[in-house]
């Protein structure tokens, strides 16, 4: 009898936990904010921008990105928080060949900021099988009242460059994507500039530059 109760309790626990994950995914209201290149996060109020709902395929990809982030970064094995605790918003940046969906996230419970850039092939109507990890924690301290708060380091070093921009790096008439972020390890600081392109459904780095402060 005791063994039965233990097994029953275990099954019930995992069933409830799994149900929480499914409900968490289904109830999270996901929409996107349309903005043009270049993107300067400091200038945006995410609460005042007009939002747009996306189709089911795009919604599913964004939802899965949120869930993957939660599963791989959480120290809370019981998942006692929801996706709403880690999801901020999604910015949609349209370009002729690819649309960039920048999913803004934050670690829980520290609220350290993070983002991931998803690339949607406008012709094939699908996402490529790769994403760009874009860590913005050193550039922005937190998210509050629709705004990303610039860090003291961003202010100190007078970093005003856009975080994401278009550039024809190879002069081949095809837009590439320029990402700029501040890297900080507690003692050293450097501005990282990464230029990427999309080749055969994969992200290819064309250029990386590191400017030390």
ABEGO torsion letter per residue (X at the ends): XAAAAAAAAAAAAAAAAAAAAAAAAAABBBBBBBBBOBBBAAABBAAABBBBBBBAAAAAAAAAAAAAAAAAABABAAGABBAAAABABBBBBBBAABBBBBBBBBBOAAGBBBBBBBBBBAAAGBBBABBBBBBAAAABABBBGGBBBBBAAAAAAGBABBABBBBBAAGAGBBBBBBBBBBBAGABBBBBBBBBBBBGGBBBBABBBBBBX
